[in-house]
Amino acid sequence: MPPRERGRYQVYFASVFMTSSLLGPVLGGYFAEHLHWSAIFWINLPLGLVAFAIAFRSLKKLPRFERPHRLDLLGAVLLVTATVALLLSLSWGGIRFPWGSLPILGLFAVSLVLWGLFAARMRLAPEPLIPPGVLHNPVVRMGVLAACFGMGTYIGLTIYLPVYFEAVRGLSASLSGLALIPLMAGTVVGATLSGRTMAKVKHYKRLPIAGLLVAMAATGVLVVYGQALSITAVEVVLAVISVGLGTLLPVTMVTTQNAVASHEMGTATGTANFFRSLGGAFIVAIFGAIVLSGSGLSGAASFEALGAAASASGINLGDVFSYVFLAALVGFGLALAFLLALEERPLRGSAVKAAEAAAAD
C-alpha cells in the first residue's frame, strides 16, 4: 500500500488491538480471581499456535530472495543486555537498594557502556541490527520517539491502573479488568479518525497534536482531582485520554514508513515497534518505582493487601497515584514535543511514486 493509503489499513490493526485489549484484561482478571494466575501465560500456547499456523500459511507464499545475509547477533546481545541493565536499575532503585547505592549506580553505568558499544556496533557491523541511516533520518527519529513516549505511557497506564482500581478504589480483579475497557476502546476511535484523515488532508499532524493536548488535559484532571472523582467520572476521563492518544499512533507509523526507502521499510517498522515496547517497559518501571517507593510496601501479597496495609500505616495511596498520573502527563508532553518536531513530509500517493521517491532519497 502507498503511504497515503496506509493510514486506512492501520484501522484493521487497531481493531485487532482493541479486541485483544478488551478481552485480555477481562480474562486476566477472571483467571487471577477464579482460576490461577499462571493461566494468563498458559493461554498463550494455543493462541500462539493458531497465530503461527495462520502466519506461516501466508508468509510461505511470498517470493524468496536468496541474497545471503549476516545476522548481527552481537548487536542483538548488546541491545538486550543494555536494556535489561537499565530496567533492573529502575525496578530495584529505592526498593531493594537505595538510588545512590553502588548496585544501582553500577547498573546505570553498565547500561550506559553497553548502549555506547551498541552504537559503535551499528557503525562497524556489515549488516547492523539497526542501520544507522534509519535512525539518522530525522522523520524516523522524531516519529519513533513520539511513539515511544506516547505508547509507552499508555502501556504504563494499562499496567498500573488495575493497581489503582484495586488498591485505591477497592475493586476486585475482575472488575478492574472491566474498568480498563474505556482506556482500551478509545484508542481505536482515535486511530480510525486519524488514519482516515491522513488520506484526505495535507497537514495530517494537526489532529494528533490536538489529540495529545486533550489527552494531557484529561490526565491533568486525574492529577488534580483523581481522588475526588467518582468511578464513572474516572472512566470518562480515561476514554478521553484514550481517544486523544489514539490519534498519534497511525501518524507516527505511517510517517516513519513514508520517510525511508522501500527496502528499509521493514527495518524502520521493526525499529519503531521495538522502541515503542522499550518505552513501555521503561515507563512501567518508572511507574512501579513511584508506587513502591511511595508506599514502601513492596512485600504486600496482593493489591487489596497493599491498600489495607497502606491505610494501617497512614499512607494515602491516592496521593501516590497522583504522582503516577503526573508522570503520565510528562510522558504525553514529551510525545507532543517530538511530534511537533516531526517534519510533515507529503505522503506518497501511489506505489510507483513511492518507489521513485524512495530511490531519489
N, C-alpha and C positions, 0 to 999 in steps of 0.2 A: 504494500500500500504506500502511495506517496505521502510525505509528511502532512500535507494539508488535509488529507482524508483520514489520517491515522488516529486523530483525536476521537473520531466517531467510534472506532473499533475498540478504543480503550474502555468504552462503556461495557463491552462484553466482559472484559477482565474485572471491571468494577462490580459487575453483577455477581460474578463468581465469588469475588472477595466479600461482598455483602452477605451472600448466602452462607458462606463459611463462617463469617464473623458473627452472624446471628445465631447459627446453630452451635458453634464452638463453645462460647461461654455458658449457654443454657445447658448443653450436655455435660460440660465440665463441672458445673455446679451440681447437677444431678448425680453424676458419678461420685464426686467427692462426698456428697451428703448421704447417698443411699447405697452405693456400691463400695468402691475402694479407689483411693487416689491414683493408684497405678493404672487404672482403666483408661485414664486420659492419654497414656502412652501406648497401651496395647491396641487401642482403636486405630492407631496409625498404620499398623501392619496390614490389615485388609484394605484400608483406603489407599495405602501406598502401592499395593499390588494392582489394584484396579487402575490407578493413575499410570503405573508403569506399562500395563497392557495397552491402554489407550494411546499413550505417547509413542511406544515402540512401534505399534502397528502403522502409525502415520509417519514417524520420522524415518523409518527404513525405506520409504518410498522416495526420499529426497535424493537428488543426484549426488554422487560421491566425487570428491576432488582429491586425487591421490598425491598432491604435493606434500612432501614429508614435513612434519612439524616437530619441534622440540619443546616438551613441557617444561615450564620454568618451576621445577619442584622446589629449588632453593628459595626462590622468591615467594612461593606459597608458604613455606615453613616460616620465613621471616615475617610475613604478613600475619600469620596466625599467632605466632608467639608474641609479637609486639602488641597485638590486640588483647590477648589473654593477660599479659602483664599489666596492661592499662586497666582492664576491667577488674582484675584482682585487687589492684591498689584502691580503686573506687569502692569495691564491695567490702574490703576489710578495714579501710580507713575509718577511724572513730568507733569501730565495733570491736574487732579483735585486737587492733593496735592503735595507738594514738596517731593522729595525722602526721605529726612531726617525728615519728619513730623511724628507726633505721630500716625495718622491713618495708614500710610504705614508701619512704623516700627511695629505697633501693629498687622497688618495683617500678616507680616512676622513671628512675634513671635507666633501668634495663629496657623499659618500653621505648624511651627516647632514643637510646642507642640502636635498638632493633629497627625502629622506624627510619633512622638515618641509613642503616645498612640496606633496608629495603629500597629507599630512594636511590642509593648507589647501584643496587642490583638492577633497577629499572633502566638505568643508563648503560649498563655493561652487558646485560643478557642478550643473546642473539634474538630470542623471542620472549621478551619480558611478559610477566603475568599481566601487567597493565602498561601498555606502551606509553612513554612519556608524552608523545604527541597528543594523546587523547586528553590527558589532564592539563596539558598546556593550552588547550583550546579554551578560551575564556567563557564561551557559552556553556560548554560541558562543565567546566569548573564551578560556575555560579549556579547552574541548574542542579548539579549533584549536591552542592552544599545547601541549597534551599530545600531540596527534598530530604536531605539528611536530617536537618533540624526540624522541619515540619512533620515528616513521617515519624522521626524518632520521638518527638514529643507526644505524638498521637499514640504510639506504641506504649510509651511510658504511662500514659493515662489509662490505657486499657488494662495494664498490669496492676496499677495501684488504686484505681477506682473501686475494684471489689474489696480491697482492704479498707477503703474509706466507708463503703456501704456496710460492711460487716462490723468493723471495729468502732466506727463513729455513729453510724445510723442504726446499727443493730439488726440488719437484715440477715437472713440465712444465706447459705452458699447458693442455693437455687435461685432465690430472689435477687441476689446480687448479680447473677448472670443475666437475668431478665432485665435488670436495671441498666445494663450496658447497651441494650438494643438501640436507644436513641443515638448514642455515640457512634455505633457501627453503621446504622442505616443512613444517617445523614451524609456520609462521605460519598455514597453512590449518587445521591441527588446532586451534590456539588460537582462531582466528576462528570456526570452526564451533562449538566449545564455548560461546564467549561469545555468539555470535549466537542460538543456540537457547536459552540460559539466559535471555537478556533477555526473551523472550516469556513466561517462566514465573515469574519471581521479582520481588519488589518492589525489593530492594536489588541492582540489577544492577552496581553498581560494585565489589562485593566480589571478584568473580572477577578482573577486570583488575588490581585492587590487589595481590592475591596473585600474579598472573602477573608483574607488574613486579618485585615483590620477589624472586621466583625468578630472573627474568632478571638482576637486579642481582647476586644471589649467584653465579650462574654466571659472569657477567662478572668478578666479583672473583676467581674461581678462575683465570681467564686472566691477570689482572693479577699474581697472586702466583706461580702455578705454571705459567704458559704455556710456559716453556722446558723444563720437566721432563716435561710430559705427552706421551704418545705421540700419533700422528696419530689413532688410534682414539678416545682419550680426548678430544681436541680436538673431534672430530666429535660426540661425545655431548654435550659442553658446548654446542656451537653449536645442537644440536637443542633443548636445554632453553631456551636463550635465545630461540630462535625461537618455541617454543610459548608461553612466557610473554608475549612481546611481542604475539603474535597475538591474545591476549585483549583487548588495548587497542583494536584497530582498529575493530571494529563499534560499540563503545560510544561512541567519540568522534564517529563519523559520525552515528549514529542520534540521539544526544542533541542534536547540533547541528541536525539537521533537525527534531527534535521541538520545539525552542525557538523557532522562527520561524514567521511566518505562511506560508500555502501559497504565496503569490505571491513570497515571498523565499527559498523553498527552493532554487531553482537558484543564486541568488547566494550563499547560505550554503554550499552544497555546493562551488561553484567556489572560494570563498574558502578553505575547508578544504583542498581539493586543492592550491591554489596555495601555501599556507604549508607543507604537507607537502613539496612539491617544493623550496621555498625552504630549508626546514630541511635537506633532503638535500644541496643544493648548499653550504649554509653549513658543515655538519659535514664533508662531503667535503673542503672547502677547509682546515678545521682539521686533519683527519687528514693531509692532504697536507703541510701546514706542519710538523707534528710529524715525519713520516717524513723529509722532505727536509732540514729543519733539523738533525735528529738525526744523519743520515748524512752530510750535506754532499756528497752525490754526485748532485746533480740531473741531471748530464750523462750518467749511465750509459745505455747503449744499450738494455738490457733488464733484466728483474728478475733473471735469472741473473747478468748482469754486475754489477748492483748488489750482490748478495750476495758475489760474488767480490772486488770492489773494496773492500767494507767489511771483509772478512776480511783483505785485504792491508794495510789501513790500521789494523787493530786495533780496528775499530768492531764492536760486537756489535749486529746489527740486532734480535736478540731483546729486548734492553733497550729499544731504540727503540720496538718494538711494545708493550712493557709500558705505555708512556705512551699509545699509541693506545687500548689496552683500558681504561686509566684514564679517558681522555676519553669513551669509550663508556659507562663506568659513570656518569660525571657526567651524560651525556645522558639515560640511563634514569632517573636520580634526579630530574632536572628534569621529565621526563614524569610521574613519580609524584607530584611536588609539585603540578603543575597538575591532575592527575586527582583528588587529594584535595580540591582547592579547587573542583572541579566540583560544582555543585548537582545533586542527584539528583531531578529532577522526574519525576512519574509519566508513563509513556508513554501517549499517546493510543491508544485501542484500536480505533477504527473511523474510517472516512473521514468520517462525519457529525460525530462528536465532535471529530475533528481539526480540521475546518473551523470548528466552533463555538468551540473553544478558541483557535484562531488569531485568529478575529475578535475574541474577547474581549480578547486581548493587545493 
